[in-house]
């Protein structure tokens, strides 16, 4: 009888352990994915090759947050290359196919057109902590015209919920005044003059933070891409602040463990 009870308890414990393992949620993780398409199997390293290459992080596991993060990543890539509005349904795979197709159509419509198109997106985890995942995307693209297009974009996420962290989630309302004062000083724009008085073109003549805010260990990066606040010839405007210098403006305070 005692032997039967012992066997029963062992089997029950084993079944419970197996059930717990099946119900256990794996922690959020990231892998990398690359999608490449080339016209007529040309080799980009040899030049004169129309191609598109997309490399970006893919969130995995977690408790539903991975899907939210992946949707935002794919949306950014498609909007960057295809200049579409938010909310479209195109995926990176379709984007790559359409890029090559559009070039073929252009070449067929204009037989004298010989310039190859190129598009490269490289996305990687720029910073990771228990409270923030920051992803950086570098894009280089040429589809004709006087010059190509180059940009740096950032996406910041709450790894627990998958929520995209906006400016208001990262900084308090006083931060913009701090940055404007610093920006004016560095660009020699007097405090008592219009922010656009020296050739900038901030919308509605009001200073604003950039669309892309990067986070690294120990610092915050404010990245204005070309065309965002000034002519293309002016290039990018980048402001970098140590976290220790702007701690009073930060809403999210980091724990000690970072990647």
C-alpha angles and dihedrals in degrees: 000000000000090000090054092050091049092051090047092052092048091051092046092050091048091051091048092049091050091049091050091050091051092049094045112111115226116231120257112273138171136226129179128248130193126196118188132179126178132186111249091344092290120170115242092206089062093056129230090073129135108216146142126212123186121184119174144148119267118207116223139187117355124115104294097305093101093068092051092049093047092049091054092047093050092045092053093049094050094046092048095053101031099032091227126158121253117276099045120138102224116124127210091256091055090044091057093048092047093048091060092041092052091051091051091051091050092048091049093048092047109033091184090059107108106157112114121228122232133188127175127175120181115185126179142161105274097182137355133189134151090272105034140036112191119191124193124205124194115194130191118179140165123183100157131289133096095310142358129256125253127178144162118216134182134201120193123196141186099234093207097056104017089235117154108241113228131196091271091053092054105039140030121240094265094064096079091058090051092051095045091054091050092045092051091049093050094045095041095243110149115235093235096055135079112280088235095049093108098047104283118131108213109169114262089002090280127127116240138175117258124269088241122061118176128200126205134166104291099358148066122220123206108196122189109189123216112285092021097102104351142026119292090253090063091063125201126338115214127184120187125192130184109237089232089060096053100031092123090063098046120103095189116061116197130233119226097259114086137156 
